[in-house]
Amino acid sequence: MNAVQITDAALIEQAEAMAKLKGVTVSKIITDTLAEAFRMENYFNARAQRADPVKALEILARAGVGNEPDEGDA
């Protein structure tokens, strides 16, 4: 098992508070958070591979066409 040194006091406090709230160890919070970050990275990378930039730009070009701005819009 590898040890991780966290030097950010605020981050440590947040991890400890979350661990206490969930009734788990700080190590579990860190492990779960890293796992979720990796899952999200994989998800967005897969989405990016399916992206069609030309189609996206076409959609953005017609976004809002024919609609007046709402009151308060700049």
Secondary structure, 3 states (H helix, E strand, C coil): CCCCCCCCHHHHHHHHHHHHHHCCCHHHHHHHHHHHHHHHHHHHHHHHHHCCHHHHHHHHHHCCCCCCCCCCCC
